[in-house]
Amino acid sequence: MADAADASPITPAPTNTKSMASRVSADRFDTCVWYGPDGRASSERNNSFQSGSLRIPRVPVTLRYILNYPRWIKPNVISIGPYYYGDKYLQEVQKLKYQHAENFIRESQQQINELYQKIENEIDDLAMCYDSYQATSEDDKKKLATIFLLDGCFLLRFIYYSNKEDGINALNFTNHDVTYIRQDLFLLENQLPYQVLKLLFEHANFEAESKDFSMEEMIKDLSYLTSPCLEENRKEKHRKEEK
């Protein structure tokens, strides 16, 4: 995995897409997170969900400076979740998230207000999924909810299209871009609570997909593509099933 300085340049995103974020009341929605610092856009829930039981940790300070630490922990091109939000080395892809997130909402035939409300309703529990992130004030909670909405929608769209043969064209990324992003999605400190993805996907309706289409299968496919060992295991399983 390359260091940030060695990462491939990121392909610019398409422009001139009408923003849906304007439909959310400004007093509830952190527009700085959604639009970026310059203010411009470049079924039932699982009742067993308990955010306190599983947490997204940060590596202890005593281990953070061992040899090759950044390679295994710190993302090269994209931040997911609050830990690396705002990192100056990750702004190229950060600028691309906005349109991909809005495209996911449109393509899945959902409404941004409804998705934001789902996350806002559970923000206290979702914030507790992080060992080292405090969201005590209303502004903190609004910011975190918007990070979850932005990153979650981007992530689901990326996973959806990166599993398809012609998906790279739809994402407008190069092969190198996709490789680096896939690697970053599996880093320890670069994660979203699984419940965020469930909330954003539970009522998604993609016209080209069957009713059996699921987020879980989509994530499994991404794992196979990212890990050669998992991909080989899947091929071996298919070979045995065909015999």
Rosetta blueprint (number, residue, H / E / L):
1 M L
2 A L
3 D L
4 A H
5 A H
6 D H
7 A L
8 S L
9 P L
10 I L
11 T L
12 P L
13 A L
14 P L
15 T L
16 N L
17 T L
18 K L
19 S L
20 M L
21 A H
22 S H
23 R H
24 V L
25 S L
26 A L
27 D L
28 R L
29 F L
30 D L
31 T H
32 C H
33 V H
34 W H
35 Y H
36 G L
37 P L
38 D L
39 G L
40 R L
41 A L
42 S L
43 S L
44 E L
45 R L
46 N L
47 N L
48 S L
49 F L
50 Q L
51 S L
52 G L
53 S L
54 L L
55 R L
56 I E
57 P L
58 R L
59 V L
60 P L
61 V H
62 T H
63 L H
64 R L
65 Y L
66 I L
67 L L
68 N L
69 Y H
70 P H
71 R H
72 W H
73 I H
74 K L
75 P L
76 N L
77 V L
78 I L
79 S L
80 I L
81 G L
82 P L
83 Y L
84 Y L
85 Y L
86 G L
87 D L
88 K H
89 Y H
90 L H
91 Q H
92 E H
93 V H
94 Q H
95 K H
96 L H
97 K H
98 Y H
99 Q H
100 H H
101 A H
102 E H
103 N H
104 F H
105 I H
106 R H
107 E H
108 S L
109 Q L
110 Q L
111 Q L
112 I H
113 N H
114 E H
115 L H
116 Y H
117 Q H
118 K H
119 I H
120 E H
121 N H
122 E L
123 I H
124 D H
125 D H
126 L H
127 A H
128 M L
129 C L
130 Y E
131 D L
132 S L
133 Y L
134 Q L
135 A L
136 T L
137 S L
138 E H
139 D H
140 D H
141 K H
142 K H
143 K H
144 L H
145 A H
146 T H
147 I H
148 F H
149 L H
150 L H
151 D H
152 G H
153 C H
154 F H
155 L H
156 L H
157 R H
158 F H
159 I H
160 Y H
161 Y H
162 S H
163 N L
164 K L
165 E L
166 D L
167 G H
168 I H
169 N H
170 A H
171 L H
172 N L
173 F L
174 T L
175 N H
176 H H
177 D H
178 V H
179 T H
180 Y H
181 I H
182 R H
183 Q H
184 D H
185 L L
186 F L
187 L L
188 L L
189 E L
190 N L
191 Q L
192 L L
193 P L
194 Y H
195 Q H
196 V H
197 L H
198 K H
199 L H
200 L H
201 F H
202 E L
203 H L
204 A L
205 N L
206 F L
207 E L
208 A L
209 E L
210 S L
211 K L
212 D L
213 F L
214 S L
215 M H
216 E H
217 E H
218 M H
219 I H
220 K H
221 D H
222 L H
223 S H
224 Y H
225 L H
226 T H
227 S L
228 P H
229 C H
230 L H
231 E H
232 E H
233 N H
234 R H
235 K H
236 E H
237 K H
238 H H
239 R H
240 K H
241 E H
242 E H
243 K L
